[in-house]
Amino acid sequence: MCDGQNSSRAGEKNNNGRTAAAERGTTLGYFQLARGLGMLFIIAGHSITPFFDKDAAYAAGQRFAGAGSVFGGGVIAMFFMISGFGLFFRMEERQISGKKGNRKKRTGFFAMQLHEFWIPYVLTAAAVLLGKGLIAVWRNRSFLLHGGELVPTFLLGLNAEGGGTFFGFPVDSVSVLWFLLALSGGSVLWYLLYGISTRKRIPRGLYYGNAALLAAVGVLLCRMHPVLPFCFAQMLLACGYIAAGDAIAAYRLLDRRLPWFCHAGMLLLILFSFAFGGVNIVAGFFLCGFLDFAATVCIGFYLLRLYACLFQHLPEKDVAVLSFAETVGRYSLQILCIHAAEKMLFPWYRLRFYFPTHPVMCVVLCFLLRIVLIFVCLSLMEWVRRRVRKRTRRTRRMR
């Protein structure tokens, strides 16, 4: 069992940039390393898919063909659950639950949504459209035929993975940016559920059930209409994941010893989903329906619990790999936006033309090139931000 008090070691050693909380679960900084490792896993997964046929195993009817996709869904679930972890303390300690006299704090919550999610979404969309336009000019081809479908895609926040139509208009996918839309919408839905439940004094378990019901509706919508404006189905799923993270924080499940039958039930559910299920949250695909969703929740929970157990055993001295992962976690939002842009602009699949018989080499090279590109762009963004801040300060002094 992991002892939450032992994580205080993280607060004592900030010389290597580690900003984990002195007590587990009091800040999102505690999960910087987990977010960094998860982000690297996602980038690696996106580097694998252009060079390996992920549908071949499904077509052959192989058992455990969807195990990798279910585990990947659990990694994405972990990100949402970490956000639910943080929202729990924002709502409990800052009391942004919609109580009387908290209008300013409610306004601050929605302003935070705008600043953290929607502004990055708009800026990344603008950068992608500008890049598509420059590529069209460079290759002397029509922008409407090679990138024009992204205009309604970004305006409506559509997620037609692999291309599709929306009321007869050709659309594409917002790519990784779906996560921003889903996280923002899921956070707002959970905020409203929490506020209503607090004012009506509804038991905590009941609004967890309401969040699970919203997630079930999201799974149903994924089956019926996977392409909805602003990734609405994924928003409902995100609300369920965020509620799970809130429950983990409220009942301190990272530290508490659970009964054996709880572990047995969750492990059986995960094995069943590995054997018969398949998950693609981005495309709204759950082969076994809500059972696959529940399995991703269990995987996300075990990943967080494993992280909590391992965190207290990290070496005291600086380790380059851990420092790098923590840096990725610290800038995870910016890296997500850069990754979304380069994923839509760069034809990484062409690497297989240079190494047709070495797909593994293509994967490694694609992953490394993406990491280099992301950190070059991140450095440029940081340089621009510092220049703007410096100029703003100078202008204020002159006034």
Buried (B, 14 or more C-beta within 10 A) or exposed (E): EBEBEBBBBBBEBEEEEBBBBBBBBBBBBBBBBBBBBBBBBBBBBBBBEBBEEBEEBBEEEEEEBBBBBBBBBBBBBBBBBBBBBBBBBBBBEEEBBBEEEBEEBBEBBEEBBEEBBEEBBEEBBEBBBEBBBEBBEEEEEEBEEBBBBBBBBBEBBBBBBEEBEBEEEBBBBBBBBBBBBBBBBBBBBBBEBBBBBBEEEBEBEEBBEBBBEBBBBBBBBBEEEBBBEBBBBBBBBBBBBBBBBBBBBBEEBBBEEEEEEEEEEBEEBBEBBBBBBBBBBBBBBBBBBBBBBBBBBBBBBBBBBEBBBEBBEBEEEEEEEBBBBBBBBBBBBBBBBBBBBBBBBBEBEEBBEEBEEBBEBBBEBBBEBBBEBBBEBBEEBEEEEEEEEEEEEEEEEEE
